[in-house]
Every structure is written in structure tokens, then in C-alpha cells.
Amino acid sequence: MKLQLAQIPKLLAERRSTAVFGVVIIAMLWSGICFKYIQDIRGDAREAERTNRNFAMVFEENVLRSIGEIDKSLLYLRRIIETRQGTTDLHTIVSSADLLSEIIVQVAIIDANGIMRASNAGPQPAPILDLSDREHFRVHLDSPEDRLFISKPLIGRASRQWSVQLTRRFRNSEGKFGGVVVTSLNPAHLTEFYNRIDFGASASIALIGQDGVVRSSGGGSGGFELGQDLSKTTMFRRAQLAANSTFEDIDPVTGKARLVTFRQVRGHPLLVSVSLDHDEIFHGARAEFKINALVGLILTLILLAAMERILATEAKARQKAEQLQLTLENMSQGIMLVTNDQQIPVINSRCAELLDLPPDFIKNPPRYDRLTEYQGVAGEPLPAATADLEVPKPAEPEPSSSQVAVSERMMPNGSVIESRRSQLPDGSFVQTFTDITERRESEARVARLASEDPLTGLPNRRVFRATLDDLCRRYRNQWTGTERAAFAILFMDVDRFKVINDTLGHRVGDMLLQEVAKRLETALPSSDILARLGGDEFAVVVPAITSLAKLEAMARQIVEAIVRPYEIDGYQIRSSVSIGIAVGPRDGDDVDDLLMAADLALYAVKADGRGAYKFYNRSMNSDLNERRELEINLRDAIDRNELELHYQPVIDLRRNVITGFEALARWCHPSKGMVPPAVFIPVAEDSGLIIPIGEWALREACRQASQWPNDLRIAVNLSPVQILAPNLPEIVQRALSESGLAAHRLEIEITERIIMEDTERTLSNLRKLKDLGVRIAMDDFGTGYSSLSYLRRFPFDKIKVDRTFVSDLTEGTENVVIVQAVISIARSLGLTTTAEGVEIGFQRDYLTALGYDEAQGYLFSPAVPIAKVPELIAEWTTSEASIAA
């Protein structure tokens, strides 16, 4: 069962009278107890301080009386010595003086040389003792002043007891220093009387000299040690600052606080000290506080028990009201109860939210007619309480006390509210309000998603096909068979999108598609319907065209818009678009025929190199079938390991030796024979198969080269797709590790086109490859758009001059100038130069004369299978040996 008292803080915050009254009584009770305790503590402290001072005064008087009696004895003894000198020996004087008492434990006479000549303590006559080192002798020897000296506590050499020596000097018959008369005071005598007085087990008294040494100590708690030096203590320093003072101090032994009183002994360098333990001082107050607290605790428990019963009764009464209110406030619906006299006893806050009512209407509900009046001003009014309810009548009416009316209305803020009113038997009614805006929006969203592409917001395939189907039906009966164009569709594919998506990630791919969609929308007239069919496929329906020339101009404008570079997520991406165009109803009179025609035109564009457009013609059917068959055969070739590498040697023109090989992919089809790389490589790039083919070629080339002599390198071509892949450095590292090939023996060849694709991304990967130790070569130099700035920025090791420049050397064309310029550029940049396509001796000799480093071509050897590589290496090694001989 939950205790109501646990809710006291909350109840106090709510100002509940029972809780406030009970807490105030308890607070007053404990305030009185605490006030009484504080007053008792203060009274005990004042009483203890007064008691300490009184004891200190009494102790001071006792010390003065004792010292006065001893001093009288000393003066008496000195007078006898000074009057009887020469007539009576000192021992007789001491024996006859009868000065011993409970205070004086010894009387002695010391001569001018510090020798004790007489003493009434110990064996008689007293033995002669040398006391010239004692302080109580030295102080009179060094000072002519006649004063009473009180020594520190010490053990007497004659009495063998603890004593305090009180001394005075006397003169000889010549009036000079004759010696010292001594009385030994029992230190315990000064405190013995107080030890018999019970003024607290923790009380202590002490007699302390101005030098800080304790002369006497006593009391219930033991006090200080006899002879203890207090001169270094904080307590003694405070006592010196104010001789008659009372203060608190911490006992260094027990660590407890004590009330200490110091008083200066009049006329003497002495202080009396009285101290009491704080615990002893406040013992009575604390004991009384414990009793009062126990009584207060009992009374508090009684009050709390009474409060618990009262609060529990009140809580039960509130619980029912709160449960009802909680139920109403946690409903997703607004609800109100309207009585037959237009009052609103029940209304929840959800009503205010849904109907945009002021907060005061919830705290203090108005009459229902006032509420309807407000609704009439603020927006659409609520139905009147007396309005007839439109309820369908049953076929056979049955007696019923309840009726339900349902309606919907749009609020000024755009939300849709459903209202339900249920009539009660007494004429009142319950009205509920439900926000069905999300339901209506969801229905609209479902309808929109059924016709909209979620990524680009363009119409989807369903809308595209429905629009095209409508056009086909419209023109099917109107077309006369002439070549007059009526409408057209354009199929578009984003070129190399699969490569971008695979290498840079789907996020970048999606962002690229969104940018392409924006450019297409900008490039097209508003009357044309642009749709995304899925993936990288877009389509346009041109509802009416006047001429093919205008349609071609629009296609050209689309190509130019898409080919511009994209800046996406830190990448510079270059792409293009391939467009297949079908004109209806010339190329087909139904949807499927037109879609097939546009698709065939699109594949024809891709087969010719992408980034262009084509109109459909019937000859495209066979071309498409051939290309699809080639792609299928290429996939099968990869699975069956039909691809192989051939190796063409690279010759050092000065030394006439092989410096390495270039690995070239070859495909031997089981039935068609050798398929040229120029045929299957574009298909591999379009279909994305270039990535697995490229990785296979890299691993296989490294594996084979690792078995050759260590001075031979292997060159591998990388496609644009591979060089842009983020994991290219890891792929190369893995190929080197698996084969055991040294990194400097691997040479990666890239074309100028790769540099233009994505300079920053390409540069990043090339630098990572250079960090591995791999060499980088620019292949087919001079055929693209590269400049000296690219040669400086990229970490190239070699330039390979394209075969088209080498083949024209015999013609004496401007290519000769280009070949000469390349060697100059390479030398200035410290790059190796290699000429491709060397087929005759004149070309070799001319290139050697110009200073080219390497060459390759049919003059030296075509690309050969791996089985012939050892034979080729041996042949050129033998040739080198012959030349050397």
C-alpha cells in the first residue's frame, strides 16, 4: 500500500491544508525542542566559563598563600644565617629552624661556591653536594637583585623527590654574596586540595611559569605532565597575549575540545590554568535534549499517523476524480458532456487542441451556446445543441435512448476533424472529436506514391505507361499511314551509372540521379512528361511534335545538359546520357511496340559509344540481339575461365634487351574463335563486367611475372572504372602479396581519358599506388586532351606514345614534330618514354636517334601466350649476348 506521507513534498507544493497544518505543528514541536537545546547549551557554556574563572581565582589565592608562607620561611632562615655567621655552623641553624611542613619538603643552605653545606632532608649530617650547576643557585650568583626565585620542577639531589625550589640569596659578614637559602616545595601540594573537590572528571588545573614549564598539575583528567614545556603550544601563546582569558582549545592527546581559563598570579611569573572538557560541560544539556527528542519523536509519530489517515481518506476521494480526468486527458479524442440546460461539466484539453479553443474554456467551461458562438467567429460553427440529428432510420424502428451523428469538417489550420455526437436519455449528449488528418494524408500519400518516384519526385513507370497508352489510343484511329509524326517517346540511360554506383556508393549514385532529374526538368518544355522508370532509366513523352528536326534538337540539348560535370559529395563526376527515340504511331501503334522501338534505339546508341541519341529503325533488331548475345557469352566466358592474358615484350632501345611485358586480355570463343578486345571490352564496361575482369587480369599478371627474372617488369592496363574505385590500392596490395611480386616490378597503365574523368579521385588513388612502390605510366599519350599541368600533378613514371604517331614517322607529317616534342617533355620531367606500334626498322632507328628509352610492336614481337614467354626471354637474352661478344 502506498503511503500518503511519501507525497508530503508534493502536497505541500499544492498547499493541501492537512499536509500544511500537520507539517507546521511538527515543525513547531521540533523548533521548540531545538530552541530549548540551544538555550541549554548556551547556559552551560556561560556557567562553565564562570566556574573556570572562579576556580582560577581560588587557585591563584591558594598559590599566593603557599608562596607567601614559604617566602616568610626563607626570610626567617636568611635572617638567622646573617646574624649568626661565625658563631653557629650552618647545619645547626637548619636543624634548629624547624621549618618543615606539608608544604616544605626540604630546607637547605648553599654557600657562595654552590656547595650545599646543610639540609634537613636525608641522612644527618647532610652530605656535601655540589649544586653550583643548579638554576636556582646560578640565578642569584649572576644577579645582585634580592628576589624570590621559583625554579622549574626537578628531582632534588638531597631529597630525591620532585620539588620546586624557592630560593633567596644571603650576604656574608662582609656584605657580599654569601650563598643561597633553599626551600623545596612539594608540587602536588598546590593541587592536592582541588583533587579532593569533585568539579568534574574531565577538569584539570595547573600552575605554569612564564617560561611555559608546568610547575604543578592535577585534576580529574590528569592535566599536564609535571615539567612539561608548553612554550611552543598555541594555547600558551594565546595565554601570554591575554593573561586573564578564557578560550577553547583542542587537546593534542585526545583531540577533544576543552574550555581553558588562564590567570596571572599576582606578583609572580606564574599562570594558573583551569580547563574543562566540552563533553563534560554540555553533558546535562545533551542528556535533557535526548529526553526531549524522544518525547518529540513519539509525538511526531502520533501526528504522522493521524495525517496518514486523513490524507488517505482525501486521496481516495481525489483518486476517482483524477482517474476520470486522467482518462479524459489521455484520450486521443476530444470529448465533452453537454447537459440539457446547455452546461458543459466535462471537457478535456484535447477539445481545445482540436477545436482551437482558448485555455480558459477548459479551466472554466462556458455554456454550450457560448461555445458555438465562439466557433462561429473563429471558424466553422459546431452543430447547435437543439439541432436535429441526421440519423438513418431503421426499417423497423425500435425504442432507443441513444442516437449517433457523424460528420467531418475542415478546420482553418487545415486539419480534418471527425465529430460524433451521442444523445443521452435525459436530453444531454456526449460529443467526441477525432483528428483524422493523418488518415486523410496517408490516403493521399498512398495515391501519390502510386504515381510518383520517391527518389526524384518524378512521375513513375505507371504514370508514364498510362500517359503513353492514352496517346496511343488517341492517335490510333487518326493516323493515315503517312510519315507525319504525331508524338514521341525518349528512352534515356545515364552512362556508366552502374560503375559510379558500385565504386562511389549508392548514396552518391542516388544524389547523381537527383541532379540528372533536375537538369532534365530544366531542359524540357513544361508540356512534356518526364518520368523515371527505375535505376538510371528515364523517359520522356512528347505529346505533340511538329517536326523530327525539333525533336532531334531537343535530344541534342538533353545530351549537352547531362554531359556537364557534377560536383557531388566532394567528387567531380562526369557522365553522359544515351537516348533512344521512337516516334508514334509511325514506329508502333501500341505501348509495347513503342517501348520496344525506343529500347532498341537506346541499345544502338550504347553499341556505338554512348553519349548520343538515335531514332529507331528496323535494322536495330539484329544489332541488339548480337550485343545481348555477346554480353551473355562474355559472362559465361568469365565463369568458364575462357579469358587469358597474352604478353607483348617492351624493348630497351639502347641495350636491345627486354625490360618487361605488357599484359593484354584475349578471349578465345569456343565457336567464334578469337574475339577482338575492341569488341568485348566496351561490352564489359557497359555491363560492369570490367571490374571482375580487371581484378582477374591484375592478379594473373602479377602471379606470372613473379616467376620471371627479377629485372623484368609487368605492365597492366586499368580501365576508368577500376582507377576510380576507392579500394583500388587494397586490390593492388592484395595482388602483390598473394603473388610475392615486388611492387617496383608492377607498372599500372592509364589513359588520358581517365585523367579527365575525376582528377582529384584519380590523383588520390595514383598517389596511394606510388606509396606502395608501383610505377605509373600514361598510355596512348597525345590522343586525348592532357596538358603539361596534368603531367606535373600526376606521379607518372613513363609516357607511352600512341601508335598513330609512330606509324606516320615515314610520311614526314606533323606527327614527327609531336614525337620529337614528347621526348623533350619527358626529359624535362624526368620520365621514361616508350613508343608503341613499332613495326619497321626505320621507326626503331629514328626513335633511338631521338632518344626514346623503350619501344614495343610487331617489329620485336606480337603479344604471345604465357607458354611462349620463357622462349622469348631466352631468345632476347641470347641476342644480347651475341651483341656483347
N, C-alpha and C positions, 0 to 999 in steps of 0.2 A: 504494500500500500504506500502510495506516495505521500510523504509528509508535507503538510501545508507550510510548516515553518521553513522548509528549504526555499520557499518562494518569498521570504521576507523582503530581500532587496527589491524584488520586482514590485511587491505590494506597496512598499514604501514609496517607490517611484510613482506608482499610480495613486498615492495618497489615500489608501484604504484606511478608514477610521480605526478599525480594530487593530490593524498592524501598527499604525502610528501611536495609538494610545498605549498599547502594550509595551512597545519599544521605549516610549517616553518614561513609563513607570520603572521599567528595568534600568534604564539609563540613570534615572534619578536615584534609585536604590544604590547602584554601584558608584555613582558620583559621591553620595554621602559616605559610603564606606571608604572610598579613596581619599576624600577630603579629611575624614577623621584620622586616617593613617598618616597623611601628610602633616596634620597638626601635631599628632603624637610624636612623629619623627623630629619635627622642629622643636617641640618642647623638651624631648630627651636630649637633643643636641645642646640646647641652651643650659639645661640642668647639668649636663656633663661638663660643659665649659666652666660653669660657675664652681662646680665641685673641684675640678682640676686646679683652678686658681686658689680656692680656699686651702686645699691640701698643700699647694706650693707655698703659700704664706705661712702655714703652720710648720712645714718642713724647714722653711727659712729661719723661723724663730728658734726652732729646736737646734739647728746648726749654729746659729749665733750664740745661743746659750751654752752649747757644748764647747765651742771655740773660746768663749769668754772665760769659762771655768778653767780650761787648760792654760789659757794665757795668764790668768792670775797665778796659777801654779808655777809657770815659768818665771814670772816676775819675782815671785816669792823666793824661788830657788836661786835666781840670779843675785838677789839682794844678799842672801846668806853667803853665797860664794864670794861676792865682792867685799863683804865686811869681815869674813873670817879667813881670808887668804893669808897663808903663812902661819896661822895658828892651828888650823884644823885641816886634816887631809880630806881630800875630795870624797873618798869612799865613806868616811864617817858622815859627811854632810848629806850624801844621798841616802844613807841608811836611816839617819835621824829625821829626814824631812817628811816621811810618811805621806807621800803624795799619790800612791797607787789607789786606784778606784776602778769602778766598772768601765769608766771611760779611758783612763790612762793605763796602759799595759806595761809601760817601762818608763823609767826616768834615767837619764844618763848625762855624763859631763864629758865633753871632748875638749882637749887642750888646744893651744894655738897651732900645734903641728898636726892636728887631725887625729890624735891618738885618744881613744876612749879610755879615760882614767877611772871612771866609776860608773856602775849601773846596778839597779836594783833587780834586774832580771837575770835568771840563770844562776850558776854556782857563784858563791861568795867566798872570798872577794872575786869580783868580776875579772876575767882575763883581759889583758891589754889587747885592744883591737885597733887596727889602722883603718880609720874611716875618712881619711883625707880625700878619697875619691867620691864621697857621697855628696849629692847635690845640696842637701840641707846643711852641709859644712861649707862647701865651696861658695855658696851664695853670700854667706856672712864674711868669708875671708876676702872676697873680692869687692865688698861694698861696706863702707863705714856707716851706712844707714842703720839705725836701730829700728827694726821692724819684725813683725811676726811672719815667719815663713812656713807655708803649708806645702809639704812635698807630695810627690806622686806616690801612690801605693807601692810598697815594696816589702820584701821579707827581711825583717831585722836580723842582723848577724849575731846580735846578743839574745834577742827574744825568740828568734826562729819562728816568728808569726808575721802574718800580713799586718801591716800597720801603715799609718800615715804619720810622718814625722812633722811635729810642730816645734820650731826652734827659734831661739833668740841668742844674740851674741852677748858676751860679758867682757868686762875690761879687767886687766891685771892691776897690780898696785901702782904701776906707773901710768895708768890711764890708757894703755894701749890694748889692742885686741888680745884677749886672754883665752878665748875659746868659745864654745857653744854649749848652751844647756838644751837638752832634748827631752821632749815627752812624746811617746808613741801612742797614737790614737787608734783604737780598735775600729776599723771601718764599719763593721757590722753594727756597732752601737748606734750610729746615726739613723739606720733604717730598721733596727730591731723592733722599735716600738710600733712602727707602721705595719710591719709584717704580722703583728698580732691584731691589727684592725682589719676587719673584713669589708673592704670597699671595692671588691671585685676580683675575681680570679685572674682577670686579664690586666689588672692595673700594675704598674711598676713605677718606682721612684728611683732617683739617682742624684748624687752630688758630683758635679763635673767642674773641673777647673777651667780657667780661661784658656788654658793650653789645649783643651779638648780631651784631657785624660780623665777617666772616671775614677773618682776617689771613693765612692760608696754606691752600692746598688742593692735594690731589694724590691719586694712586692710579690703579688701572686703569680705573675707571669715570668718572674726571674729577672727581667730587665737586662741591663748591660753587664758585660764581664768586668770584674774588678781590674782596673788598669787599662781598660780598652781605650784606644785612641780614636776619638770621634772628630778630630780636627778636619779630616778630609770629606766628611759627610755633608750632604745638602742640608740636613736637619740642623747640624751645628752652625753652619754658615748663616742659616735663617735666624737662629737664636742670637748670634752675635750682632746681626743687623738691628734686632729689636730685643733687648734683654728681657723685658717683661712682655711676653707674647704667647698666643695660643694659635696653633695651626694644625693642619692634617699632614701626616707623613706616612710613607709606606715602610713597613717593617722589612728590612732587607733579608731577614731569615725566613719569615712566614709568608711574606708578600701581601700581608693584610694591611688595611688602612687603620691608623691609630690617631687619636686626638692627643696632641703633645702640648704641654704648657711649660715654659721656661721662665725662671725668675732669678734675678740677680741678687746674690747675698750681699747685703749692705756692708760696705767697708772691706770686702774681701774679694779676691779674684776668683770667685766661685759662682756657679749657677746651680740651682736646684731644678730638677726635671720631674714632672708627673705626667704619665701617659696612660690612656685607656684604649682598649680595642673597640673599634666601631661596632663589631657584632655584640659586644657586651653593652655598649651604650644603648643600642636600638633593640635589645632583646625583648624588653617589655612591650614596645610598640609593635614589633613584629608578631609577638605571641597574640596580642589583642587583635591584630589585623587578621590573623588566621581564623580566629573565632568568628570575627565579623564576616569574613569571606565565606565561611562555612554556612553561617546563617543566611547570608545573601544568596549563596548558591541554592539553598533549599527553597528560599522564596522565589528565586528566578525560575526554578524548575516548576514550581506550582503555577506561576504566571504563564510560563510557556505551555504547560499542559492545558490551561484554560484557553489560551489563544489558539492552540491547535484545534480544540473542539469547535470554537466559534468560527475559525477560518474554514474548517472542513464543511461546516454547515453552509457557510456562504459560498464555498466553492461548488458544492452540489447544485445550489440554486443557479450559479453562473454557468455551470457546465452545459446545462440544457440549452440556455440561450446562446452560448458560444458555439455549441455543436450545430445548432440551426444556422447561425451566422456563418460559421466556417464552411458548412455545406454550400450555402448560397454563394459565398465569396470565391470558392474554389470550383464553381461550375464554369464550364467553358461558355455557357449561355448567360444572357441577361434574363433576369426574372423579376416580376413584380406581382404583388397581390393588390387588387383594387376592390374595395368594399362597395356595397350597393349605395352608399352615400358619398361616393367619389373620393374617399380617403385612400391613401397608399401606406398601409402599415409595414409592408415588407418590400424592399427593393435592394438589389445588390449593386456593387460598384461596376460590375460588367455591363449593366444597363447604361451607366454613364459613359463607358468607353465606346459602346456600340452606337448609342444614340447621340453622342457628343453633348451630354448634359453637364451643367455646372456641378462642381463638388458639393455645393450647398444642397442640391436636390437629393443627394444621397444621405447627407447628415440630417437634414430636415425636409423630408419629402413633402412636396406641395399637394394640393388636390389634383386629381386626375385631369380635370378640365383645365387647370392652370398649366399642367404639363403639356397637354395637347395644344394649348395656345402658344406655348414656347416653341414647340416643334413646328407650328405653322409659321412662326417668324424665322426660325433657324433653318428650316428645310421643309421637306415633305411631312405633313402632319400625321400623327398617329390616328388610327380609326377611333371615332368617338365611342365613349362607353355605352351609349344608348343605341349605337348603330346596329342595324340588322346584320346578322352573320350569314354569309352565303355558304350554306352547308347543303350538300346534295341530300335530297330526301330519299329514304329507303323506299323500296317498292311497297313494303308493308310496315308502316310506322309502328315503333314500339316505344313505350314510355321510357324516357331517358332524361336524366337530370343534367347531363353534360353535353356540350357541343364544342367542336373544334373548328377554327377557321385558320387557314394557312395562306400567307401572301408573301411576296418578295418586293423589295424596293431598293433603289439605288440611292445611297447617301451622298451628300455633297462632296465628301472626300473620296468618292469613287468606290467605296466598299459596298458589297451587296449583303443586305440583311434579310434573313427569313424570319417572319413573325408568326407565332402560333398562339391563339387565344382559346382557352378552355373555360366554358361557363360553369359556374358552381350553382347548387340548388338554391342558395339563399340570395341569388341575384348578383353576387360578386363574381369575379373572374380572375384567373391566373394567366398572365401573358409572358411568353418567353421569346427571346430574340437570339438568333444564331448568325454568326458571321460565316457566310458561305462563299466569301470572296475567293479563297484559295481553291475551293472546289471548282468554281467557275473559271478561274485562271488555269487550273490544271487541265480542265476540259479544252480550253483554248490552246494551251501549250501542246497537248497531245495532237490537236488538229494541226498546229503549226509544225511540230516535229515531223508529222507525217508528210509534210511538203517542203521541209527546209533542211539543208545540210548543216549539221551542228558546228562544224569547224569554220566554215566560211560565211554562213548565213545565206548562201545562195540557194535557189530552188534545187531540189534533189532530182534523182533519176525519175521518180514517179511523176513529178510535175512536168519534167521535160518530155517524157513519153506521152503524157496526156495532152500536152500542147501540140506535140507533133502529130498525134493521132487526130486531133481536131482539125489541123491544117490539111492533113491528107484527105479527110472526109470532105472538107470544103472544096478542095480543088479536084477531087477525083472525077466528078461529073462535068467540070468546066474545061478540063484540058482537052485540046483539039488534036493533039498528036504533033503539033509543031514544036520547034525547039525553043519557043518562048519560055523563059524562066518565070516561075511563079514565086517560089520560096526556096530556102536553102538551109542546110544544117552543116555546122563545122564541128568536127571531132578534133580535140586538142590533147596532146600528151606533153607533159613537162619533161624535156630531155634530161637524161642522166639523173632523174629524181631518185630512183632506187639506190644508186650509188651514194648520193648525198645523204639519203635517209639511213643507209647502213653505216656509213663512215662517220657522220657528224651527229647521228642520233635522231630519234623520232621527234623530239621536241623541236630541233632545228628544221626538220622536214615539215612539220605542221606549220611553223612560222613562215616557211618559204611558200607553202600553198596559200596561206592567207595573203601574203604580199602579191602573189600571182593573181589571185582573185581580185584584189583591189585594182591592179593595173588593167586587167581585162574589163572591169566595170568602167574604168575611165576611158578606155579605148573604144568602147562600143556605144552605139546610139541607145537612147533610153527605150526605144521601141523593140529592140532585140531582147531575146530572153536568154540570159546566161545561166547555166546550171553546172553543178559539179556532180559527176556521175559516180565518183568514188576513186580513192587512191589519188593519182596525179592526172586523172582524166577529167577534162572539162568539155562542155558542148555549148553551142550557140544555135538558137533557132532564129533565123531571119524571116519574119512573117511575109515580107514582100520585097522583092528586088526588081529593079528596073533594067539592070544590065549586068553581065558577068564581069565587065571591067570594074564596075564599082565594088562588086563582091571581092574581086581579086585585090583591089586597093585596100579594102578593109582587112583582108587576111594579111597583107604585107604590113599594115600598120600594127596589127597584133604582134607579128613576129618582131618588129622593131621595138615595141614596148617591152616585151618579155626579155629580150636579149641583154638589156642594160644590167650592169652588176647590182647585186643585192648586198646590203650590209645587215647581217642578221646575227645577233648574239656574239658580236666580236669577229665573225667570219665574213670575208668577202666572197660571195658565191656568184659564179657565172653560170648561167643556164640558158636554154633556148626552148622554143616550143615547135612541135611538129603538128601540122594542121592537115586534116583530110576533109575535103569539101564534096558534099553531094547536093545536087540540085533537084528539087521535086517540082512537079511529078515526073520530070524527064528521066531521072535515074531510078525511079521506083514510085509506085503509086500506093504503097502501104508503108507502115512504120518499119517493119522488119527489113524490107528491101532497101530503104533509105539508110538505115543504120548499118547494114552490111556494106553498102556502097561507100559510106564515109569511112568505115573502118578499114576497107581495102585501100582507099586513098591515103589514109594515115600510115599504114604499113609501107606503102610505096615510098613515102617521104623518108621514113626511117631507113629503108634499104639504101637510099641514095645519100645518106649522111646527115639527116636531121636538120633542124633549124630552118625549115622551109614549109611550103604548102603545095598541095596538088589537088586538082579536080579529078574526080573519079572517071575512069574509062574502063571498058570491059576487059582489056588485056591485063589488068591488075590482078585478076583472079589467080592466074597461073603463077605470077611473081610472088604473091602472098603464100601460096601453097608451098612453093620451093623454099622460101625463107623459114616458114614454120617447120618444114621437114628438116632443114639444116640445123635449126636450134634443137630439135628433138634428138637428131643424130649426134650433135655435139654433147648433149647431156649424157647420152649412152656411152660416148667415147670416153668421157671422164670416168664414168663408173667402170668401164672395161679396161681402163689404162691403155687406150689406143694412142694417146698423145705421147710424143717422145721429143727429146732435145737433140738437135744437131749442133755441131761446134765448128765455127769458122776461125782460123788462126789469125792473129794480129802480129804483123812482122815489124821488127825494128829495122828501119831503112839503112841505118849506118852500119849496124853489126850483122845484118842479114840473118837474124835469128827470130824464133817465135818468142814473143813476150807474154802471150796469153791467148785465150779464146773467147769469142762471143757466143753465148748460148742462144739458140733460135728455136722456137717451138715449131713442131711439124705434126701434121695429122694424116695418118695413112688410113683412109676409109676402107673397110673390108671389101666393098664392091666398087666404089668410085675411085679408089686409088688415092694418091696424094692430093689433099685439099689445100690450096694456096692460103698462106696466112692472111693475105689481103681479103679473103672471102670469109674465113671463120672468126677472125679477131673482131671485126665490127659487130658480128652477131653476139659474140661473147660479151662485149662491152654493153650492148643494148640489154641483154638478158641478165646481166650481173654475174655471169659465169667467169668473167675475167678475174674476179677475186680468188676463187679456189685454184684457177689455172695458174695465176701469177705466183701464189704461195707454193704450189707444187713445183713450178719451174725453179724458184729460188732454192728450195730445199734440195732438189735433184742436182742442180748445177754445183752447189756447194759440196754435196756428197761426192760427186765425180771428181771435182777439182782437188779435193783433199788427197786423192791418190796420185796426183801428178807431181812432178818435181817442184820444189818449194819456190822457184823463181818464176813460175808461171801463174798469171792471174786469170780470173774468170769474170766476164762481163755479163750482167743480166739486165734486160730491159724491164722497166717498171711502167705500168700504164698510169694515166692520171688518177684513176680510181685508187690504185694502191698508194701512190705518193701522198694522197690527201688523208689516208686512213690514220686515225690517232694512234693506233697500236702498231704502226709500221716499224718503229725502232725495236719493239719487242719481238716482232716476227723475224726480223733480220738477226737479232741477237740469238734467238732460238735456233735458227738455221745454222748459224756459225757454231753454236755449242754442240748441236747434235752431230754435225759433220766433223768437227775438230779443225775446220779451216781457219787459218789466221785471218784476222779482219782486213789487213792491208792487201790481201790477195783477192778480195772481193771488190768488184767495180760495178756501181749502180749507174745505169744509163737512163737519162730522162730527156724528153724532147722540149723544144722551146714552148710548145703549146701548154705544157704543164706549168711553166713559169707564169704564163698569163692567166691561168685558171684562178689561183688563190695564192698570191705572192707570200703573204705572211705565214699561212699554214704550211706552204711548201718549204719556205725558208726554215721554219722551226723544225720540221722533220729532217731536212738535209743536215742541219747543224747537229742534231742528235745522232745521225748516222756518222758524221765526221768525228763526233766524240767517241764513237765505237772504234774508229780507225779505218772505216770503209772509205774507198775512193769514189768520187762523184764525177761523172762525165756528161757533157751536153751532147746529145745525139742529134744528127741532121741539122747541124748549125748552118744558118743562113737561109733556111726555108720559111722561118716564121717572122716574128716582129721583135725579136730580142735586141737589146742595145747594150752598150758598154756598161751602163748603170747596173743591169742585171748581172753581168759578169763580175762586177765588183762586189755586189751584195751577196751573191750565192757562192758557197765554198766549193767551186769546181776545181777539179784536178786536171781535167782533159777537155779538149774541144774536138768533136768529130765532124769533119766537113762532109756535107751530103754528097752523094754520088752524082747528082745532077751537075755540080760544078766541076767534078773531076772528069766526067765524060766529055766536057766541052773544051778541055785543055788543047786538044789538037786543032780545034776550029779557030783558036785565037780570038774568041769573043771577049765580052766584058767580064765573063766569069774568071778569066785569067787574073784580072785585077783583084777580084774578090778573094781568090785563093791566095794571092800574094799578101793581101791586106790581113787575112786571117792569121798568117804566121807572124806578122808584125804585132798584131794584138796579143796573141798568145805569149810571145816572148816578153812583151811589156808587163804582162800579168803573171808570168812565171808558170804558164800552163803547158801541158803536153798536147801536141797536135797529132791527130790521126785522120788519114784520108780514107774514105770509103769508096768502093766500086772501082778499084784499080784493076784494069783488065789487059792493058798492053804495057810493054816495056818502056815506051816513051813517057807514059804517065808516071811510072815509077821513077824514072831518071829525073824528070822535071821536078817532081815533088821532093826528091832527095836534094836536088840542087837548091831548091828554095829553102831547105832546112826543116822540112817536116820530119817528125820523130818516128811515126808509125804509119802503116797502111794495111788495108785488107781488101780482098777482092778475088775474082776468079783467076787473076794472074798468078796468085800464090796458091790458093786452094778454095774450092767452094765449101759450104758448110757440110760436114761429114758426120755420120753416126758415131756414137761413142766408141764402138768397136774399132774404128779406124784411127782414133786419136793417138794411141800409142805408136802406131806405124808412122803417122805424120810427124810426131815429135822426134822419132828416131831418124826419119829422113832428113829433117832440117838440122838435126844435131850432126849427122854425117856430113852434110853440106857445109856447115860451119867449120868442121874440122879440116875439110879439103881446102877451103879458102885460107884458113890459117896456115896450112902447110905450104 
